Amino acid sequence: MGRLHPVARTAVWVALALVAGGGGAGGARAQQTGATSVRGVVRSGGEPVPYAVVSLVPGHAQRFTDDSGAFVFTGVAPGTYRLMVRQIGFGPRDTTVTKVASAPLAVAVTLERLAVELAEITVTAPARCTAPGPPDTAGSGDLAAVFDQLRQNAERYALLADSYPFRYRLARTFTDYDQADRVVWTASDTVEYQSNARSRYRPGDVVGWGPGPTRSAARVLKLPSLSDLADSAFQENHCFSYRGTREQDGERLVRFEFRVAEAVRTPDIEGEVELDAGTYRIRHATIRLTRAGRALPGLLSASDALTFTELAPNIVLPSRVRGTLVPAIQSGVRRQVARSTEEQQLIGVHFLRPLPGMPGPGP
């Protein structure tokens, strides 16, 4: 067996599986007679709520509030609209607004902090995934509210990457270990990707070609992006379940598990996602390749552990990943790779279109 390259890859969380977030300015109504603006501010407890997601339907795409909680929709024709405001860690707020002809409309929206109590559970062996889809939240308003926070993490990431594209640089270190856990090979490099290059999740399409060590071609595991967690194709092929809470470094984390449906017979993805119990921002994720030997002959397992960081208020990006690949040990071979790892660290982000309230891109 030749030297194995790890299949972990932070970039595919961001670059290969994004779903359009519906960014951009308002549509066909902008040219109608009497069209003016709807503007407002989102607050909680008298303080602005930056980077909340605001939608005005029908006819106008969702967008972020700016760093002072303000938003504006231009080209809004007279009529009645539904104004929807979402922010991680807050309860949703929907209201009906009526726009009078030729008169701009100003609104103020107040959000309330989300307060839920999830019962502790005893973690048992995962059940088979025979009925994929979002978790059954019947009779559990608190569980439904927390799963909605996971979905909001996914949807706002899609809006970020599609409407406010950015380039990001990664430092990567590849290492091979022998059966005595000694380093037998290592290499480092840096790579750059752009956020709005995307390829939607498809069942079984999780391993492909990409840049390996020193940018050589290698088979890579296409990790699902955050937006995939809210995508219909991903949900239709995975089961989601609440797995309780745990403590780490003084923080309480809420855990959700996702498993691939039994009907998917090709290699796919399963794992866990953890949210901060106070802010409901995603903090960690673990991804595993199923049916690893079918994906890459001679492979026993491939897994990735990801940590997320806050780029702007309630906007998170994967900042660190550790991927581990374990090949099958061949009998009669004295010196062979027993484990390969790939460490990736986010070292730079450059917005091509700045977030509202942020400075414009450099030259």
C-alpha positions, 0 to 999 in steps of 0.5 A: 500500500502506498502512503495514505493522505488524510481525507479531512478537509476544512475547505469542503465545510465552507467551499464545496457544499454551500446552499444559496442563502437568497442574498441580494437586494429586493426584486421585481417590486423595486420599479413599481409606482409608489415604491419606497423603503421599509427600514428599522432596527432590531433590539433586545433589552434596549440594546441593538442586535447586530447581524440578525437575519431579516426577511420581508415577504413576499418579494424581498430577499433576506439580509443581515442587520448591520452592526448597530441592528439596523436594516433597510429594504428598498423598492417596496411597493404599497401593500401588506408584508410579513416581516420575519426576524431571526437571531441565534439565542433569541426567540423568532419574531414575525409581524405583519406590516402595511406599507402605504403608497409613497411613504417610507415605513419605519419599524422597531423590532424587539427580540426576547432571549431564548430560555429553554430547559432540556432534560438530561438523558441517558445516552444509549446506543444509536438507533437505526435510521429508518425514518430520516428527517428532522427530530420528532419534536411533538410534545416538546416545545423546548426541543423544537426550539433548540433544533430550530437554533441548529437550523438557524446556524445553518441558514445564516451561514448560507446567507453569509457565504452566498451574499457576502463571499470571502476568501480564506486561507488555511495552514495545513500540516500532514503527518503519518505515524507507524504502528509504534506511533512514531512520525514517519513523514510530515509536510506543511503548506497553505491553501486559499479558498473562496466561500461561494464555490459550492456543490450541494450534498448528494447521497453517497457523493462524499469522496472526491478529488482535491488538493492533498499535501503540498497541493498534490491531487488526493482523495478527500472527504467532502465534509457537509457545510453548515448549510447542509444541515438545513438542506432538504436533501441532507435531512431526507437522508439523515436522522437527527436526535437530541443527545443531551448536554455535556460540560467542557471547559466550564461551558455547557454544550447541547448535543445533536447527533445525525446518522445516515439512513439505512436506505443509503448503501453507499459511503456517506456522513454521520456525526455530532454537532454541539451548540453552546447552551447559553448562546446556541452558537455552534461550537464543535462538530465530529464527522465520520465516514460510513462504509469507509472501505467502500469509499477507499479500498484498504481504509478502516475509518476516517473522521474529523473533529472541527472547532468553530470561532465567531467571525462577527456577532453570532456568525461562526466559521470553522477555525480548526480541524483535525482529521484522522485516517486509519488504514487496514494493517497488512499482514507480513508488512513490517513498516507501514502507515498505521495512522495519518492526520491532517491539522488545519488552522484558519489563518486569514479571512478577506471579505469580497463584499463586506458585512453591513457595518464592516469596512470595505474590502482592501485593494 
